[in-house]
Amino acid sequence: MKKMPLFSKSHKNPAEIVKILKDNLAILEKQDKKTDKASEEVSKSLQAMKEILCGTNEKEPPTEAVAQLAQELYSSGLLVTLIADLQLIDFEV
């Protein structure tokens, strides 16, 4: 039986992170009533991407995950969307 982490972050793969980020940016673009939740999810997704790209204090970034994230960003066209929607993202993110 696989244990689910109670207090630690759940680690998503790059494809999931890109999909979540893209979906929540679309919500922010619509200025829907769900923007607070979407903004929080965008923040979490960008933080997860940063962890993949930069690693953490304890470990180096995994080369395979960095390559997969770059490929997902490229194939989804998310990088252009991120730049276009930069004004919708909280400054601290």
C-alpha positions in Angstrom: 0.0 0.0 0.0 1.4 3.4 -1.0 1.5 6.0 1.8 0.2 9.4 1.0 2.2 12.3 2.5 0.2 14.1 5.2 2.2 17.3 5.6 4.8 17.2 2.8 4.2 18.5 -0.7 2.8 16.1 -3.2 5.2 15.9 -6.1 3.6 16.2 -9.5 5.3 15.4 -12.8 6.1 18.2 -15.2 3.2 17.4 -17.5 0.7 17.7 -14.6 2.3 21.0 -13.5 2.1 22.5 -17.0 -1.6 21.4 -17.4 -2.6 22.8 -14.0 -0.8 26.1 -14.7 -2.4 26.4 -18.2 -5.9 25.7 -16.8 -5.5 28.2 -14.0 -4.1 30.9 -16.2 -7.2 30.5 -18.4 -9.4 31.1 -15.3 -7.3 34.2 -14.5 -7.8 35.5 -18.1 -11.6 35.2 -17.8 -11.6 37.1 -14.5 -14.0 34.5 -13.1 -15.1 34.4 -9.5 -12.7 31.6 -9.0 -9.7 33.8 -9.5 -8.5 33.6 -5.9 -8.2 29.8 -6.0 -6.7 30.0 -9.6 -4.1 32.5 -8.4 -3.1 30.3 -5.6 -2.8 27.3 -8.0 -0.7 29.4 -10.4 1.6 30.3 -7.5 1.9 26.6 -6.5 2.6 25.5 -10.0 5.3 28.1 -10.6 6.9 27.1 -7.3 6.9 23.5 -8.4 8.5 24.5 -11.7 11.1 26.5 -9.9 11.9 23.4 -7.7 12.3 21.2 -10.8 14.5 23.8 -12.6 16.7 24.9 -9.7 16.5 22.0 -7.3 16.4 22.5 -3.6 19.0 23.1 -0.9 19.3 19.3 -0.4 19.4 18.1 -4.0 20.3 19.1 -7.5 17.7 19.5 -10.2 16.9 16.1 -11.9 18.1 16.4 -15.5 15.3 14.2 -16.8 12.6 16.3 -15.1 14.2 19.5 -16.4 14.2 18.2 -19.9 10.6 16.9 -19.6 9.4 20.3 -18.2 11.1 22.2 -21.0 9.5 19.9 -23.6 6.0 20.3 -22.0 6.4 24.1 -21.8 7.4 24.2 -25.5 4.7 21.8 -26.8 1.9 23.4 -24.9 2.8 26.9 -25.8 2.6 27.9 -22.2 5.7 30.1 -22.2 4.0 32.6 -24.5 0.8 32.5 -22.5 2.8 33.1 -19.3 4.5 36.2 -20.7 1.2 37.5 -22.1 -0.6 37.0 -18.7 2.3 38.3 -16.6 0.2 41.2 -15.3 -2.4 38.7 -14.0 0.1 36.9 -11.8 0.7 38.1 -8.2 3.9 40.1 -7.9 5.4 37.8 -5.2 5.1 34.7 -7.4 
